[in-house]
């Protein structure tokens, strides 16, 4: 039985536990790129195959999001997060024993990808954001998002140390032990499931899920958000999976790649919180467009610069500030337009698009490298997509549908 203080945890407990869950889940995940070279040397698995495993992970992570989000809305996010944390640990432990590309795809790809749906942004934001007053929801989403970057800053260097000291298999087992901690932390976001809540009056957001889904499907801005978040996923997966290899190919020490990933996490702590606050104070769609345009500029400057420890550091700091600032803004736009009642479900669909983009970012960059011997085309494609995403966010109609929902709600 769940202890009584955790049946309906106060907002600050949910925020703290949610942020730590995301810290662990994303911190482990962002270090997977450090396993590419050791796995390649040990198993003879090429970068395209390793990239495929990461791509499958990202794809499963995305395709399952709407369904896992709906489960969280229906049965409560605590149960979903506990199951996700346990499966995450199992997937990592099994990955430590594989001997082929297929084994990597099944464990790090399918199992870990499915597990992450329950312990990352869709479920955790769906648990935390509705507990906050409207004027603080963006900041709360920014804090939870920043948790992923705290994990990246702390756990990526720790992962590199573990790989050096324990080997890549031992490092995966250590990560599995850490992942287990997410199970008890799930108590902190175990708020009452929406379906079991006692309601005395109808609110504008209390409409059937079927109506909310139809409204989203008919809303052009919702599909523009999906398209923009596809680009975000492409960027995140490409850089986190392949940046260490890009730098080692340029003759830099492997530690430079680990440091770059850690710096991305460090600066995204600042960026996520800053853009979360911006979501409460500025028009979200304009801030989103600015982020994508800025990413294009940062990548372009990096591409035309010589790859040195200094340029790698500057790139990591700049792209890190822009890294996941899209999450509080995109989820905030979904909540602003459609309400927070079904935020996990509706944002889950948008996040699915993010992860489809991540599939192509992780696998596509490896495919391009395998056929051209260079990442130049992948960088150019990333810049073009960033410019496109910046343009797509500008015409989004960000007016709340609450009045229409109030008419559709039962009295």
N, C-alpha and C positions, 0 to 999 in steps of 0.2 A: 504494500500500500504506500502511496506517495505521502511523505510527511506533510502535515497540515500547512506549515508555512510556505510550502512550495506548490500547493494545489492551485493557487491563484497568486503568483509572486508579484510584488510591487514592481513598478516600472523600472526602478534603478537596478533591481536584481536581474530582471530580464535583460536589461541593456548590458550589464556587466557580463553575465553568463553567455549571452549571445555573442558579444564581442570576443570573448575568449574561445568559444567554439570556432568562430570564423578564423581567429588567429592560428589555431592548431591546424584546422583543415586546409586553409590556403597556404600557410607556412610550409607544410609538408609538400603540398602540390607544386609550389613555385620552385622547389629544389629538384624536381625531376629531371630538368635539363642537365644537371651535374652528373647524372648516371649515364648519359649517352656515350661518352668516350670509354669509361670502364666496361660497360656492357659490350660495346663494339669490339674492344680488345679481347675480352674474356670469352664471349660467345660467338664472335665472328658475325654479329648481327649488324648490318649496315645502317646508316643514318636514315635511309628511307623507311626501313622496317621499324626502327625505334620511333621515328616520327609518325608512322602509321599507328603504333600502339597509343601514342599520345593523342593522335587525331581521333581514334575510336573512343578514348576516354572523354575527350571534349564533346564528341557527338552524342554519346550515351548520356553524359552530364546534361546536355541540352534537351534531347528528345524526351527524357523522363521528367523534366521539370514541371510541365503543366499538370501531369498526373500526380506527382509527389506534392506539388503545391495544393492541388485539390484535396489530397488526403490530409494535409496539414490544416486546411480550412475546415475539413469535415470532422477530424478526430483529434485535432490539437497538435501543435508543432513539437511538443516535448517528446511524444511517442515517436514521431518521425525522426527527430534528431538523434534519439537514443539508438534506434535501429541503424541509422546511417553511420554513426560513430563506430558501432560494432562491426558492420560490414567493411568499413574503411580499414580497420585493423586486420581483419581476416584477409582482405585483398592484398595488403602490403606484406603480410607474413607469407602468403602463398607465392607472391612475386619473388621472394628471396630464394625460392627453391627451383625456379624455372631454368630450362636449358635451351630454349628455342625462342624464335620470334613469335610463334603462336602462343607460347606460354606467357610472354610479355603482354600480348594483345588481350588475352583472356583475363589476366590478373590486373596489371596496371591499367589496361584499357577498359575492359567491360566492368569488372567488379568495383574497382576504385571509382570509375566514372559514375556508376550507379549510386555508390555510397555517398559521393559528394553532393548529390541532389538534396540529401536530407540535412546536411550540416553546413550549408553555405548560404548565400544571400537570399534566395527566394524564401526558404522556410524561416530563416532567422529574422529577416526584415519583416516578414508577415507576422511574426510573433511580437516583435518589439514596436514597430511603427504605430500600430493601432492603439497602443497603450499611452502614447505621447499626445500632448495637446497639439493642435494643428500648427501653431507657430514654432514648434520645436521638432517637428517630424524630420525635416531635412537634416538638422544637426545630429539627431539620433541616428539616422541612416548613415550619415558621414562617419560617426564614431564606430558603428558596426563595420562599415566598409574599411575604415582605417585599421580595424583589427586584423584584417587579412594582410595588411602591409607590415604591421608589427610582427606578425608571424614570419613574413618574408625576410625582414631585417634580422630577426633573431635566429630563425631556423635554417635559412640558406647557408650562412657560414658554418653553423653547427653540422649541417648535412655534409658539407665539404670536409670538415674535420672527421666526421664519422666514416665517410668513404675512404679517406686517407688512412685512418687507423684501423677500421674494422673490415674494409672492403665493401663493395657495393651491396653484397648480400647482408652483411652485418648491419649496414646502415639502414636497410629496409626493415630489418627486424626491430631496430631501435625506434624507427618511425612508427611501427605497428604498436609498440608499447605506449608511445605518446598518444596515438589515436584513441586508445581505450579510454583516456581521460574525458573524452567528449561525452561518454555515456552518462556519468553522474552529473556533468554540467547541464545536460538536457533537462534536468529537473527545474533549472532556473527559468526556462522558457515554456514550462508545462502549464500554460494558461488553459482555461476551460475551452474546450472545442466549441466552435461557433454553433454547431448543430444542437449542443446541449444547453446553450445559454437560455436563460429565462428572460423573455422580453415582455414588457408591459405596454409599450407603445411602439409604433412603427417609426423608423427614421428614414431620411431620404436614401440611405445606403442599403436599406433592407429590402432588396429585390431578389427574386430568384436568380440563381447562377445562370440559368439558361438565358434570361433577359440580359444579364451583364455581358455574357459572351456574344450575344447578337449585337449589342450596342458596340462592343469593341470591334467586331468583324465589319461593321458598317462605318466605322470611323477611320477616315483616311490617315489622320495623325497617328493612330495606333500602328498602322502598317509602316508609316515612315519611321516610327520609333523602332520597329522590328528591323528595318533596313539599316538604320544607323547603328544599332547594337550588334548587328552582324559584322560590321566593320570593326567595332571595338573588339569583338572576339577574335577576329583575324589578327589584329595587332598584338593582343596580349599573348596568344598562343605562339605566334611567330617569334616574338622577342624572347619570351621566357624559355621556349624550347631550344631555339637556335643561336641566341646571342653568345653563350659560352663557346660554341663551336666556331662562330664567326671570328671571335677574338683569338682563339687558339690557332685557327687557320692563318691568322695574320702574324703569327709568331709570338703572341703574348702568352704569359704564364697562365695556367689554368686558374690560379687564384684570382686573376684579374676578372675572369668571368663570374666567379662566385661573388667577388666584391661588387661587381656591377649589379647583379641581381639583388644583393642586399641593399645597395644604395637606392635602387628602384623602390624597394619596400619602404626604406626610411623616408624618402621624399614623398611617397604616396600617403604616408601618415598625415603629412601636412596638407597635401592636395585633397585627400578625401574629406578631411574635416572642413577645409576652406570651401570646397565646392558644395559640401552639405549645408554649410551656413548660407552660401550663395543661393541654394535652392529655396531657402526660407525668405530671401530678401529680393532676389532678382527674378526676371522671367527665365524660367529654366531652359527653354528651347534656345535662347540666345547664348546662354552660357555653354550649353552642349555644343552648339555650332563652333564657338570659340575654341573649345577643347580640341575638336577634330582638326580645325585649321592649324592650331598650334602644333599638333602632332605631325602634320605634314611638313611644317617648317623645320621642326627638330630632326625628323628623319632625313630630310633633304640635306641639312647641314652635316649630319653624321656621314651620309653617303659620300659627299664630296670631300670629306676630310680624311687625312691619313689615320689609320687605326693605331692609336698609341694609348698607353695607360691614361694619359690626360684626357684625350677625346672620349675614351670609353667611360671615364668618370663623369665628364660633363654631360654626355648623352644619357647616362643612367639617372643623373639627378634631374635633368629636364623631363625626360619621358616618364620618370617616376612620379613627378608632380602631377602629370596628366593621366596617370596609369588607370586608376579606378574611380576617378572623379565622376565618370559617366554613370556610375551605379546609383548614388543618391539622387542624381538629377533625373535619370530615366525612370527609376521606381517612383520618384516624386511626381513626375508628370503622369504616370499611370494612376497614382492615387488621387492626384488633383482632378483629373478628367473623369475618372470612373468611380472614385471613392475607395476606401480602404477595406470594405467588407470582404471583397474577394481579391485582395492584393496579391496573395501568394499564387492564386491561379492565374490572374491576368498578367502579372509580372513574370510568372513562370513561362508563359507563352513567349514573351519578349526575350527572356533569358535563353529559351530554346534557340531562337534566332542567333543570339550571341554565340552559343556553342556550336552551331552549324558553321558560323564564321571561323570559330576556333579550330574546327576540324580542318578546314582548308588552310588556315594559317600554319598549323603544326605539320600536316602531311604535305600540303602543297609546296611549302618551302623546301622540304626534304626532297620532293620530286623534282623541283627546279634545280636544286643542287646536283642531284644524281645525273641529270641530263645536260647540264651546262657547266658543271664544275664551279659554280659561283652562286652567291646569293643576290647578285645585283638586280636581277629581274624581280625577285621577291621584294626587295626594298622599293623598287620603282612602283610595283603594284600596290604596296602598302601606302605609299604617298598618294597615288591616284585615288584609292578608296577613301582615304582620310578627307580629301577635298570634296569628294562626292557626299560623304556623310555630313560634312559641315553644311552643304547646300540643302540636303534633304530635311534637316531639322528646322530650317527657317520657316517653312509654311505651315508647320503644325498648328492646328487650332486647339489652343490650350484652355478652352472654356469648360468649366465644370458641367457635367450632366446631371448634377443633383436635382435641379428643378424637375427635369423629365422623370428622374427616378422616383421623386416624391409622388408624382401622378400615377406611376406604375405600382407603387407600394400599396398593400392592403391597409385600410384604415385601422 
